[in-house]
């Protein structure tokens, strides 16, 4: 069970899942905005592609509202609990010099001391 906990909390699995969810929702916003924008263009060339401008602004607003609501749900029900669990089970290292840097500084100081003798 601790291996699974490490897999979930230490890895970037949750970060990747959140990125996919938010990216997909934002893709829908961009698609609806593009439909609305192209619907505003005149159909002078006889192309049927630009003639889909009816009610696309409502679809764009719906996509924006859906994106904001989805982002809020993901933040409050996934990101916030994940962050609290990660801090609880894997606390941040105390501020200070990391062990490898401290060892390198000690070696540097010893080398300086041996040169001055």
C-alpha positions in Angstrom: 0.0 0.0 0.0 2.9 2.4 0.7 4.2 1.8 -2.8 0.9 2.9 -4.3 0.8 6.0 -2.0 4.3 6.9 -3.2 3.3 6.3 -6.8 0.3 8.7 -6.4 1.8 11.4 -4.3 5.4 11.5 -5.4 4.9 11.2 -9.1 3.3 13.7 -11.4 0.3 11.4 -12.1 -2.2 13.9 -10.6 -0.5 16.8 -12.3 -0.7 15.0 -15.7 -4.4 14.1 -15.1 -5.3 17.7 -14.2 -3.4 19.0 -17.3 -5.3 16.6 -19.6 -8.7 17.6 -18.1 -8.0 21.3 -18.2 -6.4 21.1 -21.7 -9.4 19.2 -23.1 -11.9 21.8 -21.6 -9.8 24.7 -22.9 -9.7 23.0 -26.4 -13.5 23.1 -26.4 -13.4 26.8 -25.6 -11.0 27.5 -28.4 -13.1 25.4 -30.8 -16.3 27.3 -29.9 -14.6 30.6 -30.2 -13.3 29.7 -33.6 -16.8 28.7 -34.7 -18.2 32.0 -33.5 -15.5 34.0 -35.1 -15.8 32.3 -38.5 -19.6 32.6 -38.2 -19.2 36.4 -38.2 -17.3 36.3 -41.5 -19.4 37.1 -44.6 -20.2 34.4 -46.9 -19.2 36.3 -50.0 -17.2 33.6 -51.8 -20.1 31.1 -51.8 -18.3 28.9 -49.2 -20.6 27.0 -46.9 -17.9 26.8 -44.2 -18.4 30.4 -43.1 -22.2 30.2 -43.0 -22.5 28.5 -39.6 -22.8 31.7 -37.5 -26.1 31.1 -35.9 -26.2 30.7 -32.2 -22.4 30.1 -32.0 -21.9 32.9 -29.4 -24.1 31.0 -27.0 -22.1 27.8 -27.5 -18.9 29.8 -26.9 -20.3 31.3 -23.6 -21.5 27.8 -22.6 -17.9 26.4 -23.2 -16.4 29.3 -21.2 -18.8 28.7 -18.3 -18.2 25.0 -18.4 -14.4 25.5 -18.4 -14.6 27.8 -15.4 -16.8 25.4 -13.5 -14.7 22.4 -14.4 -11.5 24.3 -13.3 -13.1 25.1 -10.0 -14.2 21.6 -9.4 -10.8 20.2 -10.3 -9.0 22.7 -8.1 -11.2 22.2 -5.0 -11.8 18.5 -5.3 -8.5 17.3 -6.8 -5.6 19.8 -6.5 -6.3 21.1 -3.0 -6.7 17.7 -1.3 -3.8 16.3 -3.3 -1.6 19.2 -2.1 -2.6 18.7 1.5 -2.1 15.0 1.4 1.3 15.5 -0.3 2.4 17.9 2.5 1.1 15.5 5.2 2.8 12.4 3.9 5.9 13.9 2.3 6.8 17.2 4.2 9.1 19.6 2.5 12.7 19.5 3.6 13.6 22.1 6.1 15.2 25.3 4.7 18.9 25.2 4.7 21.8 23.9 2.7 21.2 20.5 1.1 23.5 17.7 2.2 25.4 17.4 -1.1 26.0 21.2 -1.2 27.1 21.1 2.5 29.5 18.2 1.7 31.0 20.1 -1.3 31.5 23.2 0.9 33.2 21.2 3.5 35.6 19.7 0.9 36.2 23.2 -0.5 37.1 24.5 3.0 39.4 21.5 3.6 41.2 22.1 0.3 41.6 25.8 1.2 43.0 24.9 4.6 45.5 22.4 3.2 46.8 25.0 0.6 47.4 27.6 3.3 49.6 25.2 5.4 
